[in-house]
């Protein structure tokens, strides 16, 4: 039998990120925000810089998905960015 995630199911949280000098709103579930923050830390990049890189990869495609979908897809392709179940979810490694 499967179990619900720790803390239950949580819907998307909207945050504003600046890409190329323009603020854009992105809605992601908290688990994806944490993974994105971790990926940025691991690469010694500001969150906005990592999002800009993912966005550049996204728009280079012929039929690009929306930015939130591209971010989630990129994160799933890099599973090490997800926190271990027992790891503290604050901004720490």
C-alpha positions as CSV (number, residue, x, y, z in Angstrom):
1,X,0.0,0.0,0.0
2,X,1.3,3.5,-0.8
3,X,1.2,6.4,1.7
4,X,0.6,10.1,1.4
5,X,3.7,12.3,1.4
6,X,5.0,13.5,4.7
7,X,2.9,16.6,5.5
8,X,0.2,15.5,3.1
9,X,-0.5,16.7,-0.4
10,X,0.1,20.3,-0.9
11,X,-0.9,22.4,-3.9
12,X,1.3,24.8,-5.9
13,X,2.8,27.9,-4.4
14,X,3.3,31.0,-6.7
15,X,6.6,32.8,-6.5
16,X,8.1,35.6,-8.5
17,X,11.4,35.1,-10.2
18,X,13.4,37.6,-12.3
19,X,14.6,36.3,-15.7
20,X,16.5,38.6,-18.0
21,X,15.3,41.6,-15.9
22,X,11.7,40.6,-16.1
23,X,9.6,39.3,-13.1
24,X,7.7,36.2,-13.9
25,X,5.4,34.2,-11.7
26,X,6.0,30.4,-11.4
27,X,3.6,28.0,-9.6
28,X,5.3,24.9,-8.2
29,X,4.5,22.5,-5.4
30,X,6.7,23.1,-2.3
31,X,8.7,19.8,-2.9
32,X,9.7,21.2,-6.3
33,X,10.6,24.6,-4.9
34,X,12.9,22.9,-2.3
35,X,14.5,20.7,-5.0
36,X,15.0,23.8,-7.2
37,X,16.6,25.7,-4.3
38,X,18.8,22.7,-3.6
39,X,19.9,22.4,-7.3
40,X,20.8,26.1,-7.3
41,X,22.9,25.8,-4.1
42,X,24.7,22.7,-5.5
43,X,25.6,24.7,-8.6
44,X,26.5,27.8,-6.6
45,X,23.9,29.8,-8.6
46,X,21.1,32.2,-7.5
47,X,17.7,30.6,-8.0
48,X,16.9,33.1,-10.7
49,X,20.0,32.1,-12.7
50,X,19.2,28.4,-12.6
51,X,15.6,29.2,-13.7
52,X,17.0,31.3,-16.5
53,X,19.1,28.4,-17.7
54,X,16.2,26.0,-17.6
55,X,14.1,28.6,-19.4
56,X,16.8,29.0,-22.2
57,X,16.8,25.2,-22.7
58,X,13.0,25.2,-22.7
59,X,12.6,27.9,-25.4
60,X,15.2,26.3,-27.6
61,X,12.7,23.5,-28.2
62,X,10.3,23.6,-31.2
63,X,7.2,23.4,-29.1
64,X,8.2,24.4,-25.6
65,X,6.1,23.5,-22.5
66,X,5.2,26.2,-20.0
67,X,8.1,27.2,-17.6
68,X,6.7,25.3,-14.5
69,X,6.4,22.1,-16.5
70,X,10.0,22.5,-17.8
71,X,11.3,23.1,-14.3
72,X,9.5,20.0,-13.0
73,X,10.8,17.9,-15.9
74,X,14.3,19.1,-15.4
75,X,14.2,18.4,-11.7
76,X,12.8,14.9,-12.3
77,X,15.7,14.3,-14.7
78,X,18.1,15.3,-11.9
79,X,16.8,13.2,-9.0
80,X,19.7,14.1,-6.7
81,X,18.1,17.5,-6.2
82,X,15.3,16.1,-4.2
83,X,15.7,16.1,-0.5
84,X,15.9,12.8,1.3
85,X,12.7,12.0,3.2
86,X,14.4,12.5,6.6
87,X,16.3,15.6,5.6
88,X,15.3,19.0,7.1
89,X,13.3,21.0,4.5
90,X,14.8,24.3,5.5
91,X,17.4,26.1,3.4
92,X,20.2,23.8,4.6
93,X,22.2,20.9,3.1
